[in-house]
């Protein structure tokens, strides 16, 4: 009887600790596997898979699920929402069809909110303070072809002014109807970007984009920078030296820049490269942590106390990596030897049905490559 009482007592303690688990990035990092959507293991997945997953989410009734519209080829673009708070936050992913890392992370987030055993107090408070809207896979036609652009080979992120295409119109209409205070613009970037002039890959890059050519900082942009400071400080615990800022030149046709102009703080997260992570599963985890850290910062106004100078000191991206760099090779020409370096990259190719990828080596450059890393 005594043993049974002890066992029950321990179970109560364990359950209580699980339900009241403190929210911080370390606990998120350590418990991530409990939320990871295990059916999505490969960075190439199609609209049909996403649609099936969302159908299951709709059954659970944790999220409100609606169709925001349809793509050029008639594929549904879904929007999910959760929470009752006054402050609205919008997240969209896969505006470029082959940039899937954040979409994977969003499904991990959906599992996180559906889980009723961990971080329950945090989730309850979050849902009271903010209302979160998700648009996973904004460009399903591009995703089907596993290409950056849409079916007509148009970059949707250069259609914020003309609003020529249905996907762009959907995003603009959602923004105008919700008027969110903040938005997360989720992308993938070149895996060979580096953090400043270094050999460190830029695994995650952030940006609070400019809203004019002068790169002025108003309250909207300044607060966005402060949220990014919170993300930078948390991620630096796991990937120090591998975080950068995306270039901040004003692009008048881009959605992130225009969101800023329209009054919504646009937080750009670009997923780059990490050693031995071709499927970007570790970077997917970093997205999961970044997004939840950002939502917490917004809900509890943690960003208000952030030092904006930290943002300004984040190094910019540079493009200084080769997959393989051979230095000081000798090339003979007309009986004379010349010293050259050779930069080689593994180029990702795809099967005809765009369901599998493989790699082909390619010499990208040769000559004096002394400023590069490999």
N, C-alpha and C positions, 0 to 999 in steps of 0.2 A: 504493500500500500504506500509506503514511504517513497519507494522508487517511482511509482506511478505519479504521485504528487509532484515529485521533483521534475519528472518529464513534462508534465502539464505546465509547471511553472516556467521551465526553459522554453517551451513552445510559445507561451504567452509573451515572454521577453523577446524572443526572436521575431515573432509576428509584429509586435509593437515597434521594434526597431526598424523593421522593413517598411511599415506603414508611415513612420515619421522620419524616414531617412533624410538626413540633412542634404539640402541641395547645394552642391558645389561641383566644380569641374572634375575634381578628383573622384568623387563618387560616381559621377556620370561616366567617366573614363573606365572605371573598374567594373561598372555594371552594364556597360554598353551591350554586351552579348545577349543580355536578357531581352533586348528590344530590337536587335538586328533582324530585319526581314530576310530570313534564310532562303526563301524561294528566289530571291534576286541575288545571284552570285556572280553574274557576268555583266560587264558594263554595256554590253549590247543587248537590249531588250526592246520589244515592240509595243505598239499601242494596245494590241490585244491582251498582252500580259498586264499592262497597267489597268486596262478596263476591268479585267477579271478581279484584280486586287481591290479596286475601288468598289466593285459590286459587293464584295465581302465586307468591306468597311461600312458600307451603307446598311447592311443587315444589323450591325452592332449598335447603330443609332447613337454612337458617341459623337460623331460628326454629322453636321448637316452637309449633304452631298447634292450638288446641282450641276447642271450642264450650263456652262457660261456661254457656249456657242459651238460652232463647228469650224473645222479647218477648211482650207481651199478644196481638199479632197473629201470633205464631208465627215471627217473623224471628230468625235466629241472631244471638247476641251472641258475638263471638269474643274469645278471649284469646291473645295471642302472648307468648312468653317467650324470653329469651336470657341466657346467663351461667351461671356455676356458683358464684358467691360466696355467702358466708354471709349477707351483708346483703341483704335483699329490698326492692325499690322497686316500687311500683304506680303506673301512670299510667292515668287514664281521661278520655275526652273525650266531648263531645256528649251529656252527660246531658240537656241541653236541645237539642231537635232542630234548631233553627235556628242553633246556635252551632258553626260548622264549622271555624273557623280552626285550632284545635289538631289536629283530625283530619287536615287537610291536612299539617300539620307532622309528625305521627306517620308518615305515609307517606314523607316526606322522611327521617325518622330510620331507617325500615326500609331505605331505599336506602343510607343512610350505613353501616349495619352490613353490608349485602351487598356493598358496594364493597371490593375487595381490593387497591386501589392507593394509597389515602390513609388517613392516620391509623391505620395497621395496628398499630403498637406500642401506641398509646393504647387502641384497641379490645380488643386482647388482654389488657392489664392490667385494663381496666374489667370485662371479662367474668370475670376471675379473682376480682375483689374483691366484685362485687355480682351479684345476679340480678334482672333487670328484667322486669316483667310489664306488658303493655299491653292495655287494653280500649278500642279505638276505636269510637265510635258506640254508647254505652250505650243510647241511646233511638232505635232504628231506626224505630219507628212515627212518632215526632215528626219524624224526618228526612224520612220519606216525604211528610209533609204540610208540611214546612218550617215547623214551629211549635215554640215553646218546650216545650210540654207533650206528654204522651203521647196515645195514641189516645182516652182518656176525658177528655182535657183536665185531667189531673192533673200538678202540678209534682212530678216525682220527687225533687227536692231538698228536698221537705218531707215525705218519706216514710221518713225514717231511723228513726223510732220505731215506727210501725205496721207498716212493711214489708208494705204491702198489695199491692203490685204486683210482678210477676216481675222486672222490671229492678232494683228496689230490693233484692229478696231475693238476686239474683245478686251485686250489689256487696257486700252485707254478708257473704254466704257466702265470697266470694273473700277479703275482708279477714280474716275469722275463720280461714280455713284457712291463709293465707300469713303472717299477722301481720307485715306489712311494717314496717320501721322508719320509712320515709317514703313519702308518696304525693303525686302531682301531680294536683290537681283542676283541670281545664282548661275554661275558659269563655270566652264573649264578653260584653262589657258595652256599655252605651249609648255610641255613638260620640261623643256630645256631652258626655261627662264631661270635666272639666278637672282638671289637677293643681293642687290648692289653689285659691286665689282668683286665678286667672290666665287668660290666653287660651290657654295651652298645653293641647292635647288630652292626655288621659290615655291614651296609646297602649297602655301596659301597666300594669296594676295588680296588686299582690301583696297577699297577706294570710296571716298565720299566725293562723287563726281562734281565737276564745276557746272554752274548754270549759265555762265557767260564766258566770253573770251578773256575777260580780265581776271577770272578765277576768284571773284569776290567771295567773302565768307559772311553770309547772313545767319540768322538764328537757325534756320532749317539745316543748312550745311554744317554749321558749327556743332549742332547737337548730334548730327550724324557722325562727325569726326569723333565726338566723345564716346558714342556707342562703340565705335571701332576700337578706341583705346581699351575699353573693357574686354573686347574680343582678343585683341593683340596681347594683352597682359595674361589672359588665361591660357591662350594657345602657346605662349612662350614657355610655359612649364613643360610642354611636351615636344616642341620642335624649335628650340631656341636657334636663332640664326637662319631659319628657313621661312621667315615671314617677310613679305614685301608689300609695297604699295604699287598698284597698277598706275600706269601713266595717266596724268590728270588733265591732258589737253581737252578743251571743250569740244564736244561733237554734237552739233545742233540737231542731228537726225536721230540720236540715240535715246532710248527710253530712260535710262538712268539719269542722264543729264536733264531731260525734260521733266521727269518726276520731281527733281529738285526745283526746277523752275515753276512747276505747278503747285509746289508747297508740301510735297511728301519727301521726307528724308530717305534717300536711296542708298542702301548699304550694299555695295558690290562685294561679293565673295567669289574669287577665282581659284579653282582647284588646279594646281600644277602637278609636279612630279615628286615622287618619293622612291628611294632605292628599293628595288624588288617588289614594287607595288603596281604592276602593269594593269591590273583590274581596278585599281584605285580603292581598295577596300579599307586601307588605313586612312586615306584622305576622306573617304566617306564618313568614317568615324569622327574625324576632325570637324567636318561639316555639321554633324549631329551636335557636337559639343558647342561649336560656334553659334549655331542658331539658337539653342536653348539658353546659352549665356546671354545672347542679345535680347531674347524675349524677356528674360529675367531683369536685365538692365533697364529695358523700356518699362516693364510693368511696375518696377519698384523705384524708377527714376534714379538708378545708381549712376547713370551716365552724367547726371548734372554735376557731380563732384569730380569728374575725370579731368585730367590735365591735358588740354588740347595740344600742348607742345609735344607730348608723347607721339601723337599722330604725325605731326610734322617731322619728327625724327625717324619715323619708320622708313627704311631705305626703299628706293624705287626698284622695280624690276629691271633686269638687264638680260640680254640674250647671249650668254657666254659659255654654254655647255654643249659639248658633243657627247654622244654615247660612247665613242671611243676616239681618243686623240693620240696619234703616234707622232712623237717628236724626233727631230734631228735625223730624219731618214736621208739617205743619199740617192740622188737621181743622176744617172750618167747621161750626158748628151754631148755628142761629138768629142769624145775622149776627155770631157771635163765633168767633174762631180759637183753637184749642187745640193745644198742642204735645204730640205723642206719638211714641214709638218703636214700631216694628213688628218683631217677631221671626218669621221665616219658616223653616220646615224642609222639607227634601225627605223625604217619607214613602215608604218602600220598599213597593211593592205587587208582587203576583205573579200570573202567569197561572193559569188554572183548574187546570192540571195541575201547578202548583208547580215548573215546570222553568225558568222565566225570570222575571227581576225587572225592574221599571221604577219610576220615581219620579214622585210627584205633590206639587206644592207646597202647603203648608198654613200659614196664619197661626196660629201657636201662642199668641201673646200680644201685647198692645199696651198702651201706657201708659208709665210710667217704667221703662225697662229699662236704666238707667244702670249697674247692677251686672253686666250681662251682656256677652258678647263675641260677635262674629260675623265 
